[in-house]
Amino acid sequence: MKIVFVLPDMPGGGSERVVALLANEYVERGYEVSILLFAGRNVAYPLDKRVEVYIAGDVSRGNPFIMINRVIKMRRYYRKNKNCYIFSFCVRGTIFSVLATIGIPHRMLVSERNDPTKISHQRLRNWSYGKAEKLILQTEAVKMYFPDNLRAKSAVIPNPVPEDLPEPYTGKRKKRVVFVGRLQLQKNPQLLIEAFKTFSLDYEDYELHIFGIGELEEELKKLVMKLNIEDKVVFRGFSSNIRQDIIDSAMYVLSSDYEGISNSMIEALAIGVPVISTDCPVWGSRMYIQNEENGLLVPIGDKIALSKAMKKIAGEPEYAKRISEKGTEIKEVYKLKRIADRFLEEAGI
């Protein structure tokens, strides 16, 4: 059995991280595994040398000829790998794969990785998902969104916690707030910057370190200058060693307006960094965070609530230590091997 994961690209991100973890786990178990990229050539996460990476196209920017060529290349690949099991981790990859496999024997599992209400081509998405044998969702809230025919073949599987995480840091933490994610509207880094400005009025010796790249970077830098906090905010770009970069930080903040499940949030919890997250749709953070027990949940878009949560962690060291220790318990609950088993069980492999 050959498993073919489908993604547009792997420049760094939650879905890409999960695919890399699962691909490495499955080749270790003896499966033949491939990752098909149809809109790029980046591979930001380490892959076992036995994992094949197939490039079916580059960024199309709406060019119909590039998209047609992409489907043609995908069809050639699927024809060469008849009876493979496609694990599609994105909407476009599912649509392209359905078109590319017409008349070619295969099986398909689709994994929805984000808030399904934010997709513009929902009818086309639902049509393509209907062609799959199984639909994997991240929360029960997402499951209730889909029509009956898709709910009937869906299962909820949370994101795994990697097994190669460093041991939690136990020393004195640096006075550093960290953000990890793409610099895009969904992640709402503007909210964090504005909340940090308020927070820093009382905690002047703290810095905000922003890890990630994206289209909002220049706009965010202008906001930082406007708020006169350029001496306190550091843009760190993408890091391939993010765990060590954040492990001794005072707190991690997820400021998203909506989210599937944030892998960087999961890893921050697991390595003991005190975590604050917006309680955003599709309620993935709630699966991992019990509010004020192992982390803090705040309303989306609420700058005041976010700054208060940051002050609570900074101002109450024993409380911060307690939620830090409690957060590490998710390592046992969401082990990679267990999550990998669940995908195979649902796929019937």
Protein Blocks (a to p, Z undefined) as FASTA:
>chain_A
ZZddddfbdnbpjklmmmmmmmmmmmmnopacddddfbbjbdfbccdfklccddfbdcfk
lpaklmmmmmmmmmmmmmmmghiacddfbfklmmmmmmmmgoiacddddddfbdfklpmb
lmlmmmmmmmpmbdcdfbfklmmmpcfklmmmgccddddddfkbccddfbdcdddddded
dddfklommlmmmmmmmmmmmmmmbccddedddjklmmmmmmmmmnopmmmcccebjafk
lmmmmmmpfbdcdfbfbdcbdfklmmmmmnopacddddddehlmmmmmcghkloccddeh
ilklmmmmmmmmmmmmmlmmmmmmmmmmmmmmmgfklmmmmmmmmnoZZ
